[in-house]
Amino acid sequence: EGILEVNIIQMTNIQMTASQAENSLVDFVVTCQGSLPTDVCTVVSDPTCQVSKSMVCDPIIVTDECLLTIRRAFEEPGTYCINITLGDDTSQALASALISVNGGEFI
């Protein structure tokens, strides 16, 4: 069947203590349709989605329904293009979003 669709349904800023304020943490809640994914990759790019700044891939275990939370750190305030790709052995699907990070708070 393959992974048919990926949706970012929620983005939540994680409150940090003052000593941790150099990084802003954001949780992305993601759902998908079709097969259950075995890995997730997150690409952070500039606001035009053209210049990649970082990429992180992690194996994941999804047991019954495709609903997962992905936490990513942003080192500095700004607007970013986020591409989240869920994959398995035979397919992958992508969701994108623009996010503004402002010193640990959304704009």
Secondary structure in CASP SS format (residue, H / E / C, confidence):
PFRMAT SS
TARGET T0000
AUTHOR 0000-0000-0000
METHOD secondary structure of the structure
MODEL  1
E C 1.00
G C 1.00
I E 1.00
L E 1.00
E E 1.00
V E 1.00
N E 1.00
I E 1.00
I E 1.00
Q E 1.00
M E 1.00
T E 1.00
N E 1.00
I E 1.00
Q C 1.00
M C 1.00
T C 1.00
A H 1.00
S H 1.00
Q H 1.00
A C 1.00
E C 1.00
N C 1.00
S E 1.00
L E 1.00
V E 1.00
D E 1.00
F E 1.00
V E 1.00
V E 1.00
T E 1.00
C E 1.00
Q E 1.00
G E 1.00
S C 1.00
L C 1.00
P C 1.00
T C 1.00
D E 1.00
V E 1.00
C E 1.00
T E 1.00
V E 1.00
V E 1.00
S E 1.00
D C 1.00
P C 1.00
T C 1.00
C C 1.00
Q C 1.00
V C 1.00
S E 1.00
K E 1.00
S E 1.00
M E 1.00
V E 1.00
C E 1.00
D E 1.00
P E 1.00
I C 1.00
I C 1.00
V C 1.00
T C 1.00
D C 1.00
E C 1.00
C C 1.00
L E 1.00
L E 1.00
T E 1.00
I E 1.00
R E 1.00
R E 1.00
A E 1.00
F E 1.00
E C 1.00
E C 1.00
P C 1.00
G E 1.00
T E 1.00
Y E 1.00
C E 1.00
I E 1.00
N E 1.00
I E 1.00
T E 1.00
L E 1.00
G E 1.00
D C 1.00
D C 1.00
T C 1.00
S C 1.00
Q E 1.00
A E 1.00
L E 1.00
A E 1.00
S E 1.00
A E 1.00
L E 1.00
I E 1.00
S E 1.00
V E 1.00
N E 1.00
G C 1.00
G C 1.00
E E 1.00
F E 1.00
I C 1.00
END
